Amino acid sequence: MTPPTIAVLEGDQTGQELLVEALRVLDASVIDVELAFEHYDLSREKRRETQNAIVAQAAEAMNKHRL
C-alpha cells in the first residue's frame, strides 16, 4: 500500500523553524505510520524566481493529496 502523501509548504523565518519541528513529530519512528512528503519551497526568493508558479504547484499538490 502506498503511504499517504503530505505536501510540505516550506517558507522563510519563524514559520520554517516551526515546520521543521512539526515534521519531526510526523517521523515514522515517532508515530509508527509511514508517510510520504512532497516539499515545496515557498520562500520569497523562490516565488520571485518562478513568478509564483511554485505557489500554483503547491496548491495542486494540496488538492491532489487531500486526505
N, C-alpha and C positions, 0 to 999 in steps of 0.2 A: 504494500500500500504506500502511495506517495504521501509524504508528510505535508501537513498544511503549510502554506507559504504566507509569510508576513512581509508586506512592503515596509521597509525601514526608511523613513524620510529624515535624512541627516541634514544638519544645518550648521549654524555658527553659534559660538559663545556658550552661555549657560545651558541653553536647551540641549545642546550637543552633549555636554557633560552628564546631564540627567539621562539622556537616551542611552549612553554607554552603560550606565549603572542599571537601567531597566533591562537592557539586553542580557546583562549578566544573570539576572533572575530567571530569564527565559531559557537559559542554557539547559540542555538535556540532562546534564549531571545534577541539576538542581530540581527540575520539575518531573524528570523521568518521562518526558514526552518529546518525541523527535519533531522539530520544526525546521522549515527551510526559510531563509531570509533573502530578500532582494533589496539591495541597498541603492538609494537614490540620493545624490549629493545636491541638496537644495540651498547650498551656500550662495551668498550674493554673487560671488565670483563666477560660480558655475551657471547661475541663472543668466548673468550677463553674457557669458561665453556662448551659451546656447540660445540666446534670445528668448529665454523662458521655455524652450522646448522641453527641458528636463522636468518642468512642472507638469506638463501635459503627460509625459511618460509616467511620472509618479502617480498621477490621477488614474491613468489607465490601469496601472498595476493594482491600485487600491480597489478599483471596481472588479478587476479580474479575480483577485484573491479574497474577495469579501467572504467572511465566514458567517 
